[in-house]
Amino acid sequence: MTKYNTSHLLESVVRLTSLRDQHSLEICLIKTLQGLIPASQIMLFEISGESGKQMLRLLVDADSAHRGRVPEAEKHIIPRCVEDDPDLMQCFTTGQQLVSTEDDGSGVRVIHPIAGVNGIAGFLTVRSGAFVEKDQEVAASFLHIYQNYLQLINDSEHDTLTGLLNRKTFDERIMAIMAAHRAGQRRAADNKAMQCCLAILDIDHFKKVNDQFGHLYGDEVLLLFAQIMSRTFRDDDQLFRYGGEEFVVVLKEVDLTTGLAVLERFRKAVEAYHFPQVGNITASVGAVTISEQDLPTTIIGQADQALYYAKENGRNQVCAYERLLQEGKLTGMVPSQGDIELF
Ligand SMILES: Nc1nc2c(ncn2[C@@H]2O[C@H](COP(=O)(O)OP(=O)(O)OP(=O)(O)O)[C@@H](O)[C@H]2O)c(=O)[nH]1
């Protein structure tokens, strides 16, 4: 039986909880377990519901020999959806840890369920020569620490009302988004393929909604507005609540023409939506393409100028900074920090 050293266990907890991003946490969890319990293979899966099926995504596979890579020979044994694997399916339905003997008699596979908001959200699977209860208790405990800590990180990154990423996360991520964009542009032969578009989306006359219907209805409008955003934009676009009734979207890999078409589709979706009690509202949008030499403050300043123009010239429209410059409707002067409404 494995002997556990208390200071080693505590060091592992400290290491795990010193990380801030999900993928590093996932890798650290698996590596920690590898160091603590004898296992021939440890895998972490996430479940995503697609086209009515519970699809599986392998987040991390770490068997010490292959340093996190799935060996070619083993790829065929990785199920694509939960129902492909009866044991995973049983664990999914019961929500209980499951131990099964390998078909070839080589050992056991222990499946630990990962609880999410709407049921089982993933699995940790541990393959080893034999079932050792104490080892699996350690695995389950570390899985709980990982889940609790991940929840804390998620809470601190998201806006409580709308569930979108919050302003703090925007400030932290915008530098990384722009650095990744710069690196991508340098790699891409055709720069257009790597263009990104940032837009500020602002509800028109939102103060009137609050004044006329009260803050509770105002809050509901914000929540439903965020849901329209989530439905309209792609999963890998990043959505933020930037301020009170101001939202930001970073559209990945689109040129300005495509970005404007997507934003126009969003504007129309808002215009057509019937908000309970409040009825119809509209939104104005200021957009800009992210170019290599720009600083985050410049990008936000330019999108804000386009938004300001949209507001001043009738609202309920999408305006792009570059187009306004070309048409001579903006001077290209970047407003000082004090002109940008910061939340
Ligand atoms: N209900 C609710 N209201 C908020 C929240 N955050 C900010 N607000 C309100 O949003 C309103 C924003 O008002 P303004 O900045 O004047 O903008 P507006 O009325 O939308 O006018 P335009 O943007 O010019 O079309 C203010 O009344 C804020 O109190 C929130 O979390 N919930």
The ligand as a Gaussian input file, in Angstrom:
#p B3LYP/6-31G(d) Opt

LIG

0 1
 N      -30.612000      47.588000     -13.390000
 C      -29.326000      47.900000     -13.495000
 N      -28.962000      49.116000     -13.971000
 C      -27.657000      49.408000     -14.090000
 C      -26.657000      48.488000     -13.726000
 N      -25.457000      49.078000     -13.964000
 C      -25.694000      50.315000     -14.465000
 N      -27.032000      50.538000     -14.557000
 C      -27.735000      51.728000     -15.028000
 O      -27.522000      51.911000     -16.419000
 C      -27.868000      53.275000     -16.740000
 C      -26.940000      53.786000     -17.797000
 O      -27.371000      55.049000     -18.149000
 P      -26.643000      55.995000     -19.203000
 O      -25.158000      55.821000     -19.080000
 O      -27.206000      57.354000     -19.047000
 O      -26.987000      55.400000     -20.599000
 P      -28.371000      55.148000     -21.326000
 O      -29.565000      55.566000     -20.525000
 O      -28.365000      53.734000     -21.782000
 O      -28.264000      56.093000     -22.568000
 P      -27.436000      55.883000     -23.896000
 O      -26.328000      54.897000     -23.613000
 O      -26.930000      57.217000     -24.260000
 O      -28.387000      55.336000     -24.919000
 C      -27.791000      54.043000     -15.406000
 O      -29.087000      54.411000     -15.041000
 C      -27.231000      53.014000     -14.413000
 O      -27.802000      53.166000     -13.110000
 C      -27.075000      47.222000     -13.214000
 O      -26.282000      46.347000     -12.873000
 N      -28.410000      46.971000     -13.127000

